[in-house]
Amino acid sequence: MLFSEMLDRGQDGAVAIVDSRGSVAYGEFRAAVAGFAARLHSMGLAKGDRVALWGYNSANWLVAFFAIVRAGGVALLVNYSMGVDDAATLLRTANARFPQTSSQSMRMAGCIRGIWGF
């Protein structure tokens, strides 16, 4: 069974994910994915748009990944330890429209803003 199928079938109160901050139940996870997917749509995400996902592994990273896919976007996974110049090149080359970062990656994303035009 695919993880996305497990998310759809999991009981609302059952634990779906455990990370360093604690656990997230299936119901909470589904709601977070739906909310973020709706936010991406409201920002103008169109089917096939590339969304750069730059951050550490966490429940929030998984929410963002599944929201991007469910919203019709293509998740462009950026290694959180990648240097600014390499990341900017990757994002430009891939023509990513929507950068999404974790709070830990925001400093790096701020450096890219000037290089990448965000």
CNS distance restraints for C-alpha pairs under 8 A (distance, minus, plus):
assign (resid   1 and name CA) (resid   5 and name CA) 6.45 0.50 0.50
assign (resid   1 and name CA) (resid   6 and name CA) 6.87 0.50 0.50
assign (resid   2 and name CA) (resid   6 and name CA) 6.41 0.50 0.50
assign (resid   3 and name CA) (resid   7 and name CA) 6.26 0.50 0.50
assign (resid   4 and name CA) (resid   8 and name CA) 6.43 0.50 0.50
assign (resid   4 and name CA) (resid  66 and name CA) 7.82 0.50 0.50
assign (resid   5 and name CA) (resid   9 and name CA) 6.22 0.50 0.50
assign (resid   6 and name CA) (resid  10 and name CA) 5.67 0.50 0.50
assign (resid   7 and name CA) (resid  16 and name CA) 7.36 0.50 0.50
assign (resid   7 and name CA) (resid  26 and name CA) 6.22 0.50 0.50
assign (resid   7 and name CA) (resid  29 and name CA) 7.89 0.50 0.50
assign (resid   7 and name CA) (resid  30 and name CA) 7.01 0.50 0.50
assign (resid   8 and name CA) (resid  30 and name CA) 7.54 0.50 0.50
assign (resid  10 and name CA) (resid  14 and name CA) 6.86 0.50 0.50
assign (resid  10 and name CA) (resid  16 and name CA) 7.52 0.50 0.50
assign (resid  10 and name CA) (resid  26 and name CA) 5.76 0.50 0.50
assign (resid  10 and name CA) (resid  27 and name CA) 7.90 0.50 0.50
assign (resid  11 and name CA) (resid  26 and name CA) 6.23 0.50 0.50
assign (resid  11 and name CA) (resid  27 and name CA) 7.05 0.50 0.50
assign (resid  12 and name CA) (resid  25 and name CA) 6.24 0.50 0.50
assign (resid  12 and name CA) (resid  26 and name CA) 4.90 0.50 0.50
assign (resid  12 and name CA) (resid  27 and name CA) 3.94 0.50 0.50
assign (resid  12 and name CA) (resid  28 and name CA) 7.30 0.50 0.50
assign (resid  13 and name CA) (resid  25 and name CA) 5.34 0.50 0.50
assign (resid  13 and name CA) (resid  26 and name CA) 6.36 0.50 0.50
assign (resid  13 and name CA) (resid  27 and name CA) 6.34 0.50 0.50
assign (resid  14 and name CA) (resid  25 and name CA) 5.25 0.50 0.50
assign (resid  14 and name CA) (resid  26 and name CA) 6.00 0.50 0.50
assign (resid  15 and name CA) (resid  23 and name CA) 6.38 0.50 0.50
assign (resid  15 and name CA) (resid  24 and name CA) 5.77 0.50 0.50
assign (resid  15 and name CA) (resid  25 and name CA) 4.24 0.50 0.50
assign (resid  15 and name CA) (resid  26 and name CA) 6.12 0.50 0.50
assign (resid  16 and name CA) (resid  23 and name CA) 7.40 0.50 0.50
assign (resid  16 and name CA) (resid  24 and name CA) 5.81 0.50 0.50
assign (resid  16 and name CA) (resid  25 and name CA) 5.04 0.50 0.50
assign (resid  16 and name CA) (resid  26 and name CA) 5.00 0.50 0.50
assign (resid  16 and name CA) (resid  29 and name CA) 7.46 0.50 0.50
assign (resid  17 and name CA) (resid  23 and name CA) 5.60 0.50 0.50
assign (resid  17 and name CA) (resid  24 and name CA) 5.25 0.50 0.50
assign (resid  17 and name CA) (resid  25 and name CA) 6.93 0.50 0.50
assign (resid  17 and name CA) (resid  26 and name CA) 7.98 0.50 0.50
assign (resid  17 and name CA) (resid  59 and name CA) 6.55 0.50 0.50
assign (resid  18 and name CA) (resid  22 and name CA) 5.58 0.50 0.50
assign (resid  18 and name CA) (resid  23 and name CA) 4.21 0.50 0.50
assign (resid  18 and name CA) (resid  24 and name CA) 6.35 0.50 0.50
assign (resid  18 and name CA) (resid  59 and name CA) 7.27 0.50 0.50
assign (resid  19 and name CA) (resid  23 and name CA) 6.31 0.50 0.50
assign (resid  19 and name CA) (resid  58 and name CA) 5.86 0.50 0.50
assign (resid  19 and name CA) (resid  59 and name CA) 6.25 0.50 0.50
assign (resid  20 and name CA) (resid  58 and name CA) 7.58 0.50 0.50
assign (resid  24 and name CA) (resid  28 and name CA) 6.36 0.50 0.50
assign (resid  24 and name CA) (resid  29 and name CA) 6.36 0.50 0.50
assign (resid  24 and name CA) (resid  59 and name CA) 7.47 0.50 0.50
assign (resid  25 and name CA) (resid  29 and name CA) 6.11 0.50 0.50
assign (resid  26 and name CA) (resid  30 and name CA) 6.04 0.50 0.50
assign (resid  27 and name CA) (resid  31 and name CA) 6.19 0.50 0.50
assign (resid  28 and name CA) (resid  32 and name CA) 6.12 0.50 0.50
assign (resid  29 and name CA) (resid  33 and name CA) 6.16 0.50 0.50
assign (resid  29 and name CA) (resid  63 and name CA) 6.82 0.50 0.50
assign (resid  30 and name CA) (resid  34 and name CA) 6.12 0.50 0.50
assign (resid  31 and name CA) (resid  35 and name CA) 6.05 0.50 0.50
assign (resid  32 and name CA) (resid  36 and name CA) 6.11 0.50 0.50
assign (resid  32 and name CA) (resid  63 and name CA) 6.45 0.50 0.50
assign (resid  33 and name CA) (resid  37 and name CA) 6.00 0.50 0.50
assign (resid  33 and name CA) (resid  63 and name CA) 5.19 0.50 0.50
assign (resid  33 and name CA) (resid  64 and name CA) 6.87 0.50 0.50
assign (resid  33 and name CA) (resid  66 and name CA) 6.31 0.50 0.50
assign (resid  33 and name CA) (resid  67 and name CA) 4.75 0.50 0.50
assign (resid  34 and name CA) (resid  38 and name CA) 6.13 0.50 0.50
assign (resid  34 and name CA) (resid  67 and name CA) 6.51 0.50 0.50
assign (resid  35 and name CA) (resid  39 and name CA) 6.25 0.50 0.50
assign (resid  36 and name CA) (resid  40 and name CA) 6.22 0.50 0.50
assign (resid  36 and name CA) (resid  63 and name CA) 7.75 0.50 0.50
assign (resid  36 and name CA) (resid  64 and name CA) 6.95 0.50 0.50
assign (resid  36 and name CA) (resid  67 and name CA) 5.77 0.50 0.50
assign (resid  37 and name CA) (resid  41 and name CA) 6.32 0.50 0.50
assign (resid  37 and name CA) (resid  67 and name CA) 4.52 0.50 0.50
assign (resid  37 and name CA) (resid  68 and name CA) 6.19 0.50 0.50
assign (resid  37 and name CA) (resid  70 and name CA) 6.60 0.50 0.50
assign (resid  37 and name CA) (resid  71 and name CA) 5.08 0.50 0.50
assign (resid  38 and name CA) (resid  42 and name CA) 6.19 0.50 0.50
assign (resid  38 and name CA) (resid  71 and name CA) 7.37 0.50 0.50
assign (resid  39 and name CA) (resid  43 and name CA) 6.24 0.50 0.50
assign (resid  40 and name CA) (resid  44 and name CA) 6.57 0.50 0.50
assign (resid  40 and name CA) (resid  45 and name CA) 5.51 0.50 0.50
assign (resid  40 and name CA) (resid  68 and name CA) 7.52 0.50 0.50
assign (resid  40 and name CA) (resid  71 and name CA) 7.11 0.50 0.50
assign (resid  41 and name CA) (resid  45 and name CA) 4.87 0.50 0.50
assign (resid  41 and name CA) (resid  46 and name CA) 7.23 0.50 0.50
assign (resid  41 and name CA) (resid  71 and name CA) 6.83 0.50 0.50
assign (resid  45 and name CA) (resid  49 and name CA) 6.32 0.50 0.50
assign (resid  45 and name CA) (resid  71 and name CA) 7.64 0.50 0.50
assign (resid  45 and name CA) (resid  72 and name CA) 7.96 0.50 0.50
assign (resid  45 and name CA) (resid  73 and name CA) 7.02 0.50 0.50
assign (resid  45 and name CA) (resid  98 and name CA) 8.00 0.50 0.50
assign (resid  46 and name CA) (resid  72 and name CA) 6.86 0.50 0.50
assign (resid  46 and name CA) (resid  73 and name CA) 6.84 0.50 0.50
assign (resid  47 and name CA) (resid  71 and name CA) 7.34 0.50 0.50
assign (resid  47 and name CA) (resid  72 and name CA) 4.51 0.50 0.50
assign (resid  47 and name CA) (resid  73 and name CA) 5.42 0.50 0.50
assign (resid  48 and name CA) (resid  72 and name CA) 6.06 0.50 0.50
assign (resid  48 and name CA) (resid  73 and name CA) 4.86 0.50 0.50
assign (resid  48 and name CA) (resid  74 and name CA) 5.73 0.50 0.50
assign (resid  49 and name CA) (resid  72 and name CA) 7.62 0.50 0.50
assign (resid  49 and name CA) (resid  73 and name CA) 4.94 0.50 0.50
assign (resid  49 and name CA) (resid  74 and name CA) 5.96 0.50 0.50
assign (resid  49 and name CA) (resid  96 and name CA) 7.11 0.50 0.50
assign (resid  49 and name CA) (resid  97 and name CA) 6.67 0.50 0.50
assign (resid  50 and name CA) (resid  73 and name CA) 5.80 0.50 0.50
assign (resid  50 and name CA) (resid  74 and name CA) 4.69 0.50 0.50
assign (resid  50 and name CA) (resid  75 and name CA) 6.00 0.50 0.50
assign (resid  50 and name CA) (resid  76 and name CA) 6.21 0.50 0.50
assign (resid  50 and name CA) (resid  94 and name CA) 7.45 0.50 0.50
assign (resid  50 and name CA) (resid  95 and name CA) 6.91 0.50 0.50
assign (resid  50 and name CA) (resid  96 and name CA) 4.60 0.50 0.50
assign (resid  50 and name CA) (resid  97 and name CA) 5.88 0.50 0.50
assign (resid  50 and name CA) (resid  98 and name CA) 6.92 0.50 0.50
assign (resid  51 and name CA) (resid  68 and name CA) 7.01 0.50 0.50
assign (resid  51 and name CA) (resid  73 and name CA) 6.51 0.50 0.50
assign (resid  51 and name CA) (resid  74 and name CA) 5.99 0.50 0.50
assign (resid  51 and name CA) (resid  75 and name CA) 5.13 0.50 0.50
assign (resid  51 and name CA) (resid  76 and name CA) 5.65 0.50 0.50
assign (resid  51 and name CA) (resid  96 and name CA) 5.49 0.50 0.50
assign (resid  51 and name CA) (resid  97 and name CA) 5.92 0.50 0.50
assign (resid  51 and name CA) (resid  98 and name CA) 4.69 0.50 0.50
assign (resid  51 and name CA) (resid  99 and name CA) 5.81 0.50 0.50
assign (resid  51 and name CA) (resid 100 and name CA) 7.09 0.50 0.50
assign (resid  52 and name CA) (resid  75 and name CA) 6.13 0.50 0.50
assign (resid  52 and name CA) (resid  76 and name CA) 4.57 0.50 0.50
assign (resid  52 and name CA) (resid  77 and name CA) 6.09 0.50 0.50
assign (resid  52 and name CA) (resid  78 and name CA) 6.60 0.50 0.50
assign (resid  52 and name CA) (resid  91 and name CA) 7.11 0.50 0.50
assign (resid  52 and name CA) (resid  96 and name CA) 5.96 0.50 0.50
assign (resid  52 and name CA) (resid  97 and name CA) 7.55 0.50 0.50
assign (resid  52 and name CA) (resid  98 and name CA) 6.10 0.50 0.50
assign (resid  52 and name CA) (resid  99 and name CA) 4.61 0.50 0.50
assign (resid  52 and name CA) (resid 100 and name CA) 5.85 0.50 0.50
assign (resid  53 and name CA) (resid  61 and name CA) 7.80 0.50 0.50
assign (resid  53 and name CA) (resid  64 and name CA) 7.56 0.50 0.50
assign (resid  53 and name CA) (resid  65 and name CA) 7.36 0.50 0.50
assign (resid  53 and name CA) (resid  75 and name CA) 6.48 0.50 0.50
assign (resid  53 and name CA) (resid  76 and name CA) 5.86 0.50 0.50
assign (resid  53 and name CA) (resid  77 and name CA) 5.12 0.50 0.50
assign (resid  53 and name CA) (resid  78 and name CA) 5.87 0.50 0.50
assign (resid  53 and name CA) (resid  99 and name CA) 6.33 0.50 0.50
assign (resid  53 and name CA) (resid 100 and name CA) 4.98 0.50 0.50
assign (resid  53 and name CA) (resid 101 and name CA) 5.98 0.50 0.50
assign (resid  54 and name CA) (resid  77 and name CA) 6.44 0.50 0.50
assign (resid  54 and name CA) (resid  78 and name CA) 4.89 0.50 0.50
assign (resid  54 and name CA) (resid  79 and name CA) 6.46 0.50 0.50
assign (resid  54 and name CA) (resid  80 and name CA) 5.66 0.50 0.50
assign (resid  54 and name CA) (resid  99 and name CA) 7.58 0.50 0.50
assign (resid  54 and name CA) (resid 100 and name CA) 6.17 0.50 0.50
assign (resid  54 and name CA) (resid 101 and name CA) 4.71 0.50 0.50
assign (resid  54 and name CA) (resid 102 and name CA) 6.64 0.50 0.50
assign (resid  54 and name CA) (resid 105 and name CA) 6.68 0.50 0.50
assign (resid  55 and name CA) (resid  61 and name CA) 6.82 0.50 0.50
assign (resid  55 and name CA) (resid  78 and name CA) 7.55 0.50 0.50
assign (resid  55 and name CA) (resid  79 and name CA) 7.34 0.50 0.50
assign (resid  55 and name CA) (resid  80 and name CA) 5.14 0.50 0.50
assign (resid  55 and name CA) (resid 101 and name CA) 5.38 0.50 0.50
assign (resid  55 and name CA) (resid 102 and name CA) 4.73 0.50 0.50
assign (resid  55 and name CA) (resid 103 and name CA) 7.82 0.50 0.50
assign (resid  55 and name CA) (resid 104 and name CA) 6.92 0.50 0.50
assign (resid  55 and name CA) (resid 105 and name CA) 5.67 0.50 0.50
assign (resid  56 and name CA) (resid  61 and name CA) 6.99 0.50 0.50
assign (resid  56 and name CA) (resid  80 and name CA) 6.18 0.50 0.50
assign (resid  56 and name CA) (resid 102 and name CA) 6.85 0.50 0.50
assign (resid  56 and name CA) (resid 104 and name CA) 7.55 0.50 0.50
assign (resid  56 and name CA) (resid 105 and name CA) 7.92 0.50 0.50
assign (resid  57 and name CA) (resid  61 and name CA) 5.85 0.50 0.50
assign (resid  57 and name CA) (resid  62 and name CA) 7.65 0.50 0.50
assign (resid  58 and name CA) (resid  62 and name CA) 6.52 0.50 0.50
assign (resid  59 and name CA) (resid  63 and name CA) 6.23 0.50 0.50
assign (resid  60 and name CA) (resid  64 and name CA) 6.17 0.50 0.50
assign (resid  61 and name CA) (resid  65 and name CA) 6.15 0.50 0.50
assign (resid  61 and name CA) (resid 102 and name CA) 7.57 0.50 0.50
assign (resid  62 and name CA) (resid  66 and name CA) 6.13 0.50 0.50
assign (resid  63 and name CA) (resid  67 and name CA) 5.97 0.50 0.50
assign (resid  64 and name CA) (resid  68 and name CA) 6.05 0.50 0.50
assign (resid  64 and name CA) (resid 100 and name CA) 7.94 0.50 0.50
assign (resid  65 and name CA) (resid  69 and name CA) 6.41 0.50 0.50
assign (resid  65 and name CA) (resid  75 and name CA) 6.36 0.50 0.50
assign (resid  66 and name CA) (resid  70 and name CA) 5.93 0.50 0.50
assign (resid  67 and name CA) (resid  71 and name CA) 5.88 0.50 0.50
assign (resid  68 and name CA) (resid  72 and name CA) 6.47 0.50 0.50
assign (resid  68 and name CA) (resid  73 and name CA) 5.07 0.50 0.50
assign (resid  68 and name CA) (resid  74 and name CA) 6.55 0.50 0.50
assign (resid  68 and name CA) (resid  75 and name CA) 6.11 0.50 0.50
assign (resid  69 and name CA) (resid  73 and name CA) 5.21 0.50 0.50
assign (resid  69 and name CA) (resid  74 and name CA) 6.08 0.50 0.50
assign (resid  69 and name CA) (resid  75 and name CA) 6.69 0.50 0.50
assign (resid  76 and name CA) (resid  96 and name CA) 7.53 0.50 0.50
assign (resid  78 and name CA) (resid  82 and name CA) 7.42 0.50 0.50
assign (resid  78 and name CA) (resid  87 and name CA) 7.16 0.50 0.50
assign (resid  80 and name CA) (resid 105 and name CA) 6.80 0.50 0.50
assign (resid  82 and name CA) (resid  86 and name CA) 6.47 0.50 0.50
assign (resid  82 and name CA) (resid  87 and name CA) 6.04 0.50 0.50
assign (resid  83 and name CA) (resid  87 and name CA) 6.05 0.50 0.50
assign (resid  84 and name CA) (resid  88 and name CA) 6.01 0.50 0.50
assign (resid  84 and name CA) (resid 108 and name CA) 6.39 0.50 0.50
assign (resid  84 and name CA) (resid 109 and name CA) 7.92 0.50 0.50
assign (resid  84 and name CA) (resid 111 and name CA) 6.75 0.50 0.50
assign (resid  84 and name CA) (resid 112 and name CA) 6.19 0.50 0.50
assign (resid  85 and name CA) (resid  89 and name CA) 6.20 0.50 0.50
assign (resid  85 and name CA) (resid 112 and name CA) 7.80 0.50 0.50
assign (resid  86 and name CA) (resid  90 and name CA) 6.18 0.50 0.50
assign (resid  87 and name CA) (resid  91 and name CA) 6.11 0.50 0.50
assign (resid  87 and name CA) (resid 112 and name CA) 7.77 0.50 0.50
assign (resid  88 and name CA) (resid  92 and name CA) 6.08 0.50 0.50
assign (resid  88 and name CA) (resid 112 and name CA) 5.98 0.50 0.50
assign (resid  88 and name CA) (resid 115 and name CA) 6.64 0.50 0.50
assign (resid  88 and name CA) (resid 116 and name CA) 5.99 0.50 0.50
assign (resid  89 and name CA) (resid  93 and name CA) 5.94 0.50 0.50
assign (resid  90 and name CA) (resid  94 and name CA) 6.00 0.50 0.50
assign (resid  91 and name CA) (resid  95 and name CA) 5.96 0.50 0.50
assign (resid  91 and name CA) (resid  96 and name CA) 5.47 0.50 0.50
assign (resid  91 and name CA) (resid 116 and name CA) 7.63 0.50 0.50
assign (resid  92 and name CA) (resid  96 and name CA) 6.66 0.50 0.50
assign (resid  92 and name CA) (resid 116 and name CA) 6.76 0.50 0.50
assign (resid 101 and name CA) (resid 105 and name CA) 5.68 0.50 0.50
assign (resid 101 and name CA) (resid 106 and name CA) 6.10 0.50 0.50
assign (resid 101 and name CA) (resid 109 and name CA) 7.22 0.50 0.50
assign (resid 102 and name CA) (resid 106 and name CA) 6.37 0.50 0.50
assign (resid 105 and name CA) (resid 109 and name CA) 6.19 0.50 0.50
assign (resid 106 and name CA) (resid 110 and name CA) 6.00 0.50 0.50
assign (resid 107 and name CA) (resid 111 and name CA) 6.64 0.50 0.50
assign (resid 108 and name CA) (resid 112 and name CA) 6.51 0.50 0.50
assign (resid 109 and name CA) (resid 113 and name CA) 6.18 0.50 0.50
assign (resid 110 and name CA) (resid 114 and name CA) 7.55 0.50 0.50
assign (resid 111 and name CA) (resid 115 and name CA) 7.23 0.50 0.50
assign (resid 112 and name CA) (resid 116 and name CA) 5.58 0.50 0.50
assign (resid 112 and name CA) (resid 117 and name CA) 7.79 0.50 0.50
assign (resid 112 and name CA) (resid 118 and name CA) 7.79 0.50 0.50
assign (resid 113 and name CA) (resid 117 and name CA) 5.44 0.50 0.50
assign (resid 113 and name CA) (resid 118 and name CA) 4.58 0.50 0.50
assign (resid 114 and name CA) (resid 118 and name CA) 6.64 0.50 0.50
